[in-house]
Amino acid sequence: MTSTATPVELWTRDLGSCLHGTLATVLLHDGHDPVTVLGAPWEFRRRPGAWTTEEYYFHAEPDSLAGRLALFHPFESTWHRSGGDPRDGTGDGLDELRDALAAGVLPIAAVDNYHLPFRPAFHDVHAAHLLVVYRITDTHVYVSDAQPPAFQGPIPIADFLNSWGSANPADDADVFFSSSPSDRRWLHARMDGPPPQAGLEWLAGVLRDNVTRYRQPSPPGTQTGVEGLRQYLAELCALEPGSAAAGEALSELYVISWNIQAQAGLHAEFLRAQSLRWRIPELAEAAARVDAVAHGWTGVRMTGAHSRVWGRHRFDELRAHGTELVRRLEVALEQLDLAADAVHRQIEEGHRGHH
């Protein structure tokens, strides 16, 4: 039995993970711009204790993963788990992926890098990852993985099944993304309705909503916005260096902040594109300020990662990077206010020009 599909577009960004890359591939396949869909929202959200050791973790509860990443578009996603296990003769689960492909859906599969022949981690390091499946033959599964080193093409079915069904055991070589079973899961992402007309009025709403979300108090049980980020960083820096709690918290920091950082970088790209489209220089300045926030996360993430891996918890350095990150965030929000004002002025000028 064979399912066929044409190769898909590889899409990635330097600050991004497999999460944004695979969803972008699906969006491009369906005729949508990923920078507009995934780059419009910008936020900080964390629910203490609610994280998993996967490269693609992003706090989305109770929303769908794609729905949270695309707040201004009807982009939704659903996790599925394919049944069957080739070890007990109940099938390999690939028919579910074949059916999805036949219906025009690109499945996003949860996999373990250890079993993927094209990944540097092949037979070396266990790590949870996502890739896109775009064709299945009797002998091979064709996959698209934009994360460097980018790969698109066939791998033996046995390798795919080992990766897709991996227990992804704990691995000292990657303490951040192991210990999370692939479990034959796959993500169905789709635009669940017509996308909005991305005009100036829509853009003004996007800017105001993002700024408001950052400035609102955190709801119970969740850390959000500037207030939530300050609280989170303060809690981290108050931990006892060398304690088990500190090691766990630093692991969480590295995992959850990757896609928060990726979203900030993509929002900066969105703002640059909107600045060129509408010829509004304040949007370009806002893009530069948001980009500074995105890169400010690097110091926080890397300090936490190095502290965790080497067991030398340098919370003084983490505090300095965190203080700078919050400062950049506050500057960016002020510039976004100015950009929103400029967009409104252009809307008003357009209205006057029609009278």
PEDAVEN-V844592 format. One record per pair of residues at least 24 apart in sequence whose C-alpha atoms are under 10 Angstrom apart, sorted by the first residue. I is the first residue (numbers start at 0). J is the second residue. If there is no record, write none. Layout:
# PEDAVEN-V844592
i->{I,I}
j->{J,J}
This chain:
# PEDAVEN-V844592
i->{0,0,0,0,0,0,1,1,1,1,1,1,1,1,1,1,2,2,2,2,2,2,2,2,2,2,2,2,2,3,3,3,3,3,3,3,3,4,4,4,4,4,4,4,4,4,4,5,5,5,6,6,6,6,6,6,6,6,7,7,7,7,7,7,7,8,8,8,8,9,9,9,9,9,9,9,9,10,10,10,10,10,11,11,11,11,11,12,12,12,12,12,12,13,13,13,13,14,14,14,14,14,14,14,14,14,14,14,14,15,15,15,15,15,15,15,15,15,15,15,16,16,16,16,16,16,16,16,16,16,16,16,16,17,17,17,17,17,17,17,17,17,17,17,17,17,18,18,18,18,18,18,18,18,18,18,18,18,18,18,18,19,19,19,19,19,19,19,19,20,20,20,20,20,20,21,21,21,21,21,21,21,21,21,21,21,21,21,21,21,22,22,22,22,22,22,22,22,22,22,22,22,22,24,24,24,24,24,24,24,25,25,25,25,25,25,25,25,25,26,26,26,26,26,28,28,28,29,29,29,29,29,31,31,33,33,33,34,34,34,34,34,34,34,35,35,35,35,35,35,35,35,35,35,35,36,36,36,36,36,36,36,36,36,36,36,36,36,37,37,37,37,37,37,37,37,37,37,37,37,37,38,38,38,38,38,38,38,38,38,38,38,38,38,38,39,39,39,39,39,39,39,39,39,39,39,39,39,39,39,39,39,40,40,40,40,40,40,40,40,40,40,40,40,40,40,40,41,41,41,41,41,41,41,41,41,41,41,41,41,41,41,41,41,41,41,41,41,42,42,42,42,42,42,42,42,42,42,42,42,42,42,42,43,43,43,43,43,43,43,43,43,43,43,43,43,43,44,44,44,44,44,44,44,44,44,44,44,44,44,45,45,45,45,45,45,45,45,45,45,45,45,46,46,46,46,46,46,47,47,47,47,47,47,48,48,49,49,49,50,50,50,50,51,51,51,51,51,51,51,51,51,52,52,52,52,52,52,52,52,52,52,52,52,52,52,52,52,53,53,53,53,53,53,53,53,53,53,53,53,53,53,53,54,54,54,54,54,54,54,54,54,54,54,54,55,55,55,55,55,55,55,55,55,56,56,56,56,56,56,56,56,56,57,57,57,57,57,57,58,58,58,63,64,64,65,65,65,65,65,66,66,66,66,68,68,70,70,71,71,71,71,71,71,71,71,72,72,72,72,72,72,73,73,73,73,73,73,73,74,74,74,74,74,74,74,75,75,75,75,75,75,76,76,76,76,76,76,77,77,77,77,77,78,78,78,78,78,78,78,78,79,79,79,79,79,79,79,79,80,80,80,80,80,80,80,80,81,81,81,81,81,81,82,82,82,83,84,84,84,85,85,91,91,91,91,91,92,92,92,92,92,93,93,93,93,93,93,94,95,96,96,96,96,96,97,97,97,97,97,99,99,99,100,100,100,100,101,103,104,104,104,104,104,105,105,105,105,105,105,105,105,105,106,106,106,106,106,106,106,106,106,106,106,107,107,107,107,107,107,107,107,107,107,108,108,108,108,108,108,108,108,108,108,108,108,109,109,109,109,109,109,109,109,109,109,109,110,110,110,110,110,110,110,110,110,110,110,110,110,110,110,110,111,111,111,111,111,111,111,111,111,111,111,111,111,111,111,112,112,112,112,112,113,113,113,113,113,114,114,114,114,114,114,114,114,114,114,115,115,115,115,115,115,115,115,116,116,116,116,116,117,117,117,117,117,117,117,118,118,118,118,118,118,119,119,120,123,123,124,124,124,124,124,124,124,124,124,125,125,125,125,125,125,125,125,125,125,125,125,125,125,125,126,126,126,126,126,126,126,126,126,126,126,126,126,126,127,127,127,127,127,127,127,127,127,127,127,127,127,127,128,128,128,128,128,129,129,129,129,130,130,131,131,132,171,172,173,174,174,174,174,175,175,175,175,175,175,175,175,175,175,176,176,176,197,198,198,198,199,199,199,199,199,199,199,200,200,200,200,202,202,202,202,202,203,203,203,203,203,203,203,204,204,204,205,206,206,206,206,206,206,206,206,206,207,207,207,207,207,209,209,210,210,210,210,210,210,211,211,213,213,213,214,214,224,225,225,225,225,225,226,228,228,228,228,229,229,229,229,231,232,232,232,232,232,232,232,232,233,233,233,233,233,235,235,235,235,235,236,236,236,236,236,236,236,236,237,237,238,238,239,239,240,240,240,240,240,240,241,241,241,241,241,241,242,242,245,245,245,245,245,245,246,246,246,246,246,246,246,246,247,248,248,249,249,249,249,249,249,249,249,249,250,250,250,250,250,250,251,251,252,252,252,252,252,252,252,253,253,253,253,253,253,253,253,253,253,254,254,255,256,256,256,256,257,257,257,257,259,259,260,260,260,260,260,260,260,260,261,261,261,262,263,263,263,263,263,263,263,264,264,264,264,264,264,265,265,265,266,266,267,267,267,270,270,274,274,277,277,278,279,279,279,279,280,280,281,281,281,281,281,281,281,281,281,282,282,282,282,282,282,282,282,283,283,283,284,284,284,284,284,285,285,285,285,285,285,285,285,285,285,286,286,286,286,287,287,288,288,288,288,288,288,288,288,288,289,289,289,289,289,289,289,289,290,290,290,291,291,291,291,291,292,292,292,292,292,292,292,292,292,293,293,293,294,294,295,295,295,295,295,295,295,295,295,296,296,296,296,296,297,298,298,299,299}
j->{94,97,135,136,137,138,94,97,101,134,135,136,137,138,139,140,94,96,97,98,99,100,101,133,134,135,136,137,140,97,100,101,133,134,135,136,141,100,101,103,104,105,132,133,134,135,141,133,134,141,132,133,134,141,142,143,151,152,105,131,132,133,142,143,151,143,144,145,151,131,143,144,145,146,149,150,151,143,144,145,146,149,144,145,146,147,149,145,146,147,261,264,265,146,147,261,264,257,258,259,260,261,262,263,264,265,293,294,297,55,146,257,258,259,260,261,262,263,264,265,54,55,56,128,129,145,146,147,257,258,260,261,262,54,55,56,127,128,129,130,131,144,145,146,147,258,53,54,55,56,57,64,65,68,107,128,129,130,146,258,261,55,65,68,129,258,261,262,265,129,130,131,144,145,146,55,105,106,107,108,129,130,131,132,143,144,145,146,186,188,65,68,74,76,105,107,129,130,131,186,187,188,189,105,107,130,131,143,144,145,104,105,106,107,131,187,188,189,190,74,105,188,189,190,103,104,105,103,104,105,189,190,190,194,69,265,269,265,266,267,268,269,270,272,69,71,72,197,265,266,268,269,270,272,273,65,68,69,70,71,72,73,74,194,195,197,266,269,65,66,67,68,69,70,71,72,74,262,265,266,269,68,69,70,71,261,262,263,264,265,266,267,268,269,270,68,69,70,71,72,202,205,206,209,262,263,265,266,267,268,269,270,67,68,69,70,71,72,205,206,208,209,262,263,265,266,269,68,69,70,205,206,208,209,210,212,213,224,259,260,261,262,263,264,265,266,267,289,68,208,209,210,211,212,213,223,224,225,259,260,262,263,266,212,213,222,223,224,225,226,227,228,256,259,260,262,263,212,213,217,221,222,223,224,225,227,228,255,256,259,217,220,221,222,223,224,227,228,231,255,256,259,219,220,221,222,223,227,220,221,222,231,248,251,248,251,221,251,255,251,252,254,255,127,175,176,177,178,179,251,254,255,126,127,169,173,174,175,176,177,178,179,180,250,251,253,254,255,109,111,126,127,128,129,175,176,177,178,179,180,181,254,255,126,127,128,129,175,176,177,253,254,255,257,258,109,127,128,129,176,254,255,257,258,127,128,176,254,255,256,257,258,259,254,255,256,257,258,259,255,258,259,188,186,188,186,187,188,189,190,188,189,190,191,258,262,205,209,194,195,197,201,202,204,205,208,190,191,192,193,194,195,189,190,191,192,193,194,195,188,189,190,191,192,193,194,187,188,189,190,191,192,186,187,188,189,190,191,185,186,187,188,189,107,108,109,184,185,186,187,188,106,108,182,183,184,185,186,187,108,109,181,182,183,184,185,186,163,164,182,183,184,185,182,183,184,183,160,164,183,160,164,156,157,160,164,183,160,163,164,183,184,135,140,156,159,160,183,135,185,132,133,134,135,185,132,133,134,135,136,132,133,187,132,133,134,135,134,133,132,133,187,188,189,131,132,133,134,185,186,187,188,189,130,131,132,133,134,142,184,185,186,187,188,131,132,133,142,143,184,185,186,187,188,132,142,159,162,163,181,182,183,184,185,186,187,162,163,164,165,180,181,182,183,184,185,186,159,160,161,162,163,164,165,166,167,179,180,181,182,183,184,185,159,161,162,163,164,165,166,167,168,176,177,179,180,181,182,162,163,165,167,177,158,161,162,165,167,157,158,159,160,161,162,163,164,165,167,154,155,158,159,160,161,162,163,154,155,158,159,162,144,148,149,150,151,152,154,144,146,147,148,149,150,147,148,172,170,172,167,168,169,170,171,172,173,176,177,162,165,166,167,168,169,170,171,172,173,174,176,177,178,179,167,168,169,170,172,173,174,175,176,177,178,179,180,181,162,163,165,166,167,168,173,175,176,177,178,179,180,181,162,163,176,177,181,163,181,185,186,185,186,185,186,185,308,308,308,250,304,307,308,247,249,250,251,252,253,254,304,307,308,250,253,254,273,273,277,346,273,277,342,343,345,346,349,342,343,345,346,270,273,339,342,343,338,339,340,341,342,343,346,339,342,343,339,270,282,332,335,336,338,339,340,342,335,336,338,339,340,332,335,331,332,333,335,336,339,332,336,328,329,332,329,332,328,325,326,328,329,332,325,321,324,325,328,321,322,324,325,321,299,314,317,318,320,321,322,325,314,317,318,321,322,303,314,317,318,321,312,313,314,315,316,317,318,321,314,318,312,314,312,314,306,310,311,312,313,314,306,307,310,311,312,313,310,312,303,306,307,310,312,314,303,304,306,307,308,310,311,312,307,303,307,300,302,303,304,305,306,307,308,312,300,303,304,306,307,308,303,304,299,300,301,302,303,304,307,296,297,299,300,301,302,303,304,305,307,300,304,300,296,297,299,300,293,296,297,300,293,296,290,292,293,294,295,296,297,300,293,294,296,293,289,290,291,292,293,294,296,289,290,291,292,293,294,289,290,293,290,293,291,292,293,335,338,338,342,342,345,345,338,341,342,345,338,341,334,335,336,337,338,339,340,341,342,334,335,336,337,338,339,341,342,334,335,338,331,334,335,337,338,330,331,332,333,334,335,336,337,338,339,331,334,335,338,331,334,327,328,329,330,331,332,333,334,335,327,328,329,330,331,332,334,335,327,328,331,324,327,328,330,331,323,324,325,326,327,328,329,330,331,324,327,328,324,327,320,321,322,323,324,325,326,327,328,320,321,323,324,325,324,323,324,323,324}
